[in-house]
């Protein structure tokens, strides 16, 4: 699914999460992104942002959007034609009552690569919930940004075959973004926490993968992590983007498949 959002300050939108990977890129003024339970990250124009598991998050024109946050789902429902993914989405949103147009809008391009919940178990647990490729630091990021903009703009024309073209180009974007991230030295990835940064969660994930046939419970996994059930559940969801039992079920199904 492709989308192009023309966003006038002030604006703030919350995604409840998606099945599959979500890729974003903007032109014009930058924005802020914050995964649920995470720390806000400032995004500059042409930076590539990817949420490998579609983790719930907020994007906004300011670091602290306050109570102005609107669910993405409400906007999408109002502008979606047909079923999810049948047509690209293009919309304008935001601005205040003054009607000021001094500040140009943020043009946010989005690409949702749908994957069944089954695929959650195939995404490496060590990937962080949020990946950012900086256009001013990584040469390939600027090329990927141009590719993504062309992909979305081309999809908006809905020429014959656009869905197949978007799907293939989306696959290539996913591969190149992950390849660029994984080739980056570990020291340069600081600030993007992942499951390996939390020894307790790492132990729990390892335990599930080593003995997927065991009848694990939240309490047992929390004990492996040396955490309370509440803290374990919250940390797991932040780092992997899905609840522990959903991750375990997906991992089991992939082994079975």
N, C-alpha and C positions, 0 to 999 in steps of 0.2 A: 504494500500500500504506500503510495506517495502522497505528499502534501506540501503545500506552500502557504505559509502564514505571513501576512503583512501586519506587524504588530506595532501599534503606536503607544509610546509611554503615557502613563504608567500601565503595565500589564503584568499579570502573574497567572500561570496556568499549572494545574497539578494533574499528573498522569497516575492513575491507580495501578499502572503496570500493564505490560503486554506479554502475550505468549510469543517468545522469540526475541530477536535482537532489534534494537531501535538505534538508528543513526541520525544525527542532527548536524547541520552546518548552517551558518548565517552569513549574510552580508549586511552592510550598514552598521549601526551600533551593535556592540556585543551584548551579552546578557549573562545571567547567573543561573547555575544549575545546582540543585541540592537533592541527593537521594534521600529518601525517608530515613531519618536517624543519622544522616551523614553531615558533612561540613560543606557549606556553600563554596562553589568553585567558579571563578570568573572566567568567562569564555570570550575570546576575541574573534573578530570577523575572520572567516576562512578556517578557523580551528575545526577539526573533526572530533565529534563527540560520539561515543558508542556505549550503549548499555547492553552488554552481551546477553543478559537474561531479561531485559525489559523491566528492570527494577523500578518500583514506584518512585517518582521524583517530581520536583517542582522546577519550572523554568520561569524566570522573571526578569524585569528590566532593572531591578535593584536587588541588592544583597538581602535586604529584609523586606519582603513584600507585605508584611503585616496581615491584615484580614482581607486583602483584596484578591486572594487566590480563588480562581474559578476552575472547576473540573474540566479537563480536556474533553471528557465524554459528552458534556453538555454542548460544547461547540461543534464537535464532530457529528453528533446526532442531528443538529440543526442544519448542517451543511452536507451531510452524506446523502448520496443518491444511490439507491439500491442497497445491496449487501456490502459488508465490509470488504474493501478491496476491489469492488466492481469498477469504481471510477476514482480518479485522483480527487483530492480535496484542495480547494483554493478559497481562502477567506481573509478578511480584514477584521482586526479586533483591537481594542484598547483605546487609549486617549482619555482625557478628563473632560469635565464640563466646560472648561475654558475654550476648548476647540482649537488650542494652539497647534500650529503646524511647523514651528521653528525647528524642532528636532526631527530628523528623518526617521522613518520607521525601521525596525529590525525586520529583515526578510529572512524568515526561518524556514529552511528546507528540511523535511523529515522523510525518512524511509523506514518503514516497518517490514522487517523480514520475518514473516510468520513461520513459527515452528511449533509443532504439537508439544504438549506438556512432556511427552515422552522424551524429547530431545534435551530437556533440562539436565538429565543424567549424563549426557555426552559432552556438555560444555565443561572444560576443565575447572575444577573447584578453585584452582589458584588464580584464575582470572578475577580481577576486581569487578565490582558492580558498575564502575564508571571508568571508561578509558578516554583520555583526551590526547589527541595528536596536535601539537602546536604548529601552526603554519609558519611562524617565525623561527622555529627550531628544527623542524624536519622538512626537508625539501619535498618529500613525497606527499606530505599532508596537503600542500597547496595544489598539487596535481589531483589528488583525490577529491579535494573540495570542488575543483572545476568539473571533474567527472560527475560528482553528485548533483551539482547544479544543472548540468546538461541533462542528466537522467530525469530529474524532476520536471524541468521545463519541457522536455520532449514528451513526457507522459501526459502533461496537461493538454497537449493537442489531441491525444487519444487517436492517433493514426492507427490503421490496421496493424495488429501485431505489437501494440505498445506494451501490453501486459507481459508478453514473452520477453521482449527486449528489457523491460524494467527488472524482471526476475533474474535474467542472466547477468545484467550489469550489477544488480544488488549482490549476487553471489560473489562477483569479482571484487566489489568494494569490501565485502566482509573479509575475504581472504587477504586482501592487501592491508587492511587496517590491522587485523590480527597479526599478520606477518611483520608489519612495521613495529607494532607494540612489543612483540616477543623478541625482536632483534635489538630492542633498546636495552642497554646495560641496566642491570637491576638497580644500581645506585641512582640512575636517572628516573626511576619509576616511583621514587619516594613521594608521599602525598596521595598515592592511590592505594589505600589499604586493601588487602585481600586476605583470604582465609589463612595463608601461611604466616601472616602477621599476628594471628591470635592462636597461641599454642593450644588452648582449650578446644576451640572450634576445629582446629586441624586434627586433634586427637579423635574427636567425635566423627569427623568425615572419614578418617582412616579406618576407624572401627567399623563403620557402616560398609565401607568398600571391602574390608577384609572378611567380614562375616555378614553378607547381605541376607542370608537365610535366617538369621537370628530374629526373634520377635522383639525388636527394639521398641522402647517407649521413650517419651520425652525425659522421664525421670532417669532412666538408665543412661541415656546419652549425656544428660546434664552431669551425671556422676562421673562419667568418663572425662568430661571437660573440666571437672572440679568447679562447677558453677551451679548456682541455683537454677531451677527450671525456668523462671521468668527471665533472668539475665541470659541464660543459654539460648532460649527461644528468640529473644530480641536480637542478640548478636548474630545468630545464624541467619536470620532473615535479612539483616543489613548486609552481611558479607556475601551471601549467596543469592539473595533476591527472592528466595522461596522458603516456605516453612520446612523444618527437618523431615517430616513424614512425606511431604511431596517430593523432596529430593531423593529420599530412600526409595519410594515407589518407582520413580522414574529410572533410578539406577538399576533396580531389580528388573524392570521391564526391558531395559536395554540389554542386560545380560541374557534374558530369556529370548529376546529377538535374535 
